[in-house]
Amino acid sequence: MKIKIGIPRSIFYYYYKDIWKYFFDEFNIELIVSPNTNKKIMEDGIKYATDEMCLSMKNYIGHISYLKDKCDYILVPRIDNYGVDNQTCTNFLALYDIINNLFDVKILNYNINLRNNETEEKGLINIVTSFGYSYEYSKRAYKKALKKANSIKEKLIKENIKKLDSNKTKILFVGHPYNIHDNMIGKEMIKYLESNNIEIIYSDLFHSDITNDLSKKLSYGLYFKYNKENIGSIPLTEDKIDGIIFLSTFPCGPDSLVNELIFRKIKIPYLNLIVDDIDGMAGMETRIESFIDILERRKQFE
């Protein structure tokens, strides 16, 4: 019988889904991915979570709740850092312990902590060797999966860069992929922008080493890895875009700190959207519509 591993369609999923898919496929392991976020999943997350948790964390917990009786294990990594100057949000490290305390589920976990030489490759290999697979085969499977995942990411990056040459009004969408692409957080905003003939450029779809380095132009001492990559997309694209939308969930600590810093330094028109409930898009649509009007009027007078 196949081993079934649950994958919450939230937070980590939007960074690692392809490497996980192709890696576990090599071992005939079935991945059970939770569905797109819906109101029930979000409400379940809010029920289990504390008030201090950001909406993204509540969302993740709701996906765990959906999966808890549908698989043999749930994959919840601990991701601390990618080096001393590339720290993740503390929630990326804490989620394993939070889930372990909230739910009676079997968790598969691995650490990413480059300061301690703990890597994704080592972690995934340790998981499958614990199931009885050989180290040599597991290592080859990881290399194969990484190549496939990188190929997919490269294609998406090329498509994203190509959109910078569009004649449409172009908006850089700055935010974490687990917010931008989530069905209940950013997806409706994307649909609304596209229905208004806006070309959307995504901050997460550039080469991360480039955007990470370019972030120094806006904040030299910043050490949050994913925030650096997000804001680094601004100097990379600023001469080709018409405006920026910042998207975050309340009360995200790194976003509230970093975004406020960036607002004071950029000259491009921007709109700051903070999602703190699941009441729908009505208020957001009004703000986005007004922002689009401003950008298009500016283009007319240039």
C-alpha positions, 0 to 999 in steps of 0.5 A: 500500500502506498504511503500517503503524505499530506501537503497543506496548500499554504505557506511552504507549499508555494515555495516547495511544491514542485521539488516535493512532487517530483522527489516523492514521485520517485518513491511511489509515495502519494501526496495528498494536497489540500484543496484551494483555500475556502471559507471552511478551511479558513474558519477552521484555522481561525478556530484553532489559532490564537489572535496574535497569529497572522491570517496566513498562519491561520490559513495554514492551520486550517489546511492541516485541519482538513488533512489530519484524517486523510493521510498517513503523515503530514509534511511540516518542515522547520525552516530557520535560515538560508545563512546568517543574513537570510533569516525566515519569519519565526513562524517558518521555524515554529509551525512544526511545534504549533501543529504538533501541539494542536493536532494528533497527527504524524508529522514528517519534518526536516530542518533548513538551517544553513548556519548548522549545515542542515539543508533541504537535500539532507532533510528529504533524503533522511525522510525517505531513507527512514522508509527503507530506501537507499541513500544513493537512490535517494540522492539521485532522486533529489538531484533529478527532482531539483532539476525538474523543479528549477526548470518549471521555475525558470519558465515562470520567471521568463514569462514574468520578465516578458510581461515587462514589455507589455503596453498595458498598465503594469503593476508590480504585485509585491507579497509572499506567494502564499498570500498572492496566489492563495484562493481566499487572500490574493486570487480575487485581487488578481482576477479583478486586476486582469479584468481591468486589463492590467499586466501583473508582474509578480515579485516572487517570479524573478531570480532570487539571488538577483532580487536578494542582492538588489534589496540593498538599494532600499535597505542594506541591513535587512536580513529577512530572506523573503522580504529582501527578495520581494522588495528587490523586485522594485529596483529591478523593475521600477523603470518599466512599471506604472505602480506597485501593490503591496499585499500582506496579512495582518499582523505580519511582523516582517511585512509591517516593518519592511513595507513601512520602510520601503514606502518612505523610499520609493517614488513610484505610486503604490497601494498597500493592502492588508488582509485581516479577515475573510469578508470578501473583496468589496472594500478591496475592489474600491481601493484597487479601482481608484488606484488603477484610475490614478495610474492610467491618468498619470500615463495620459499626462506623461 
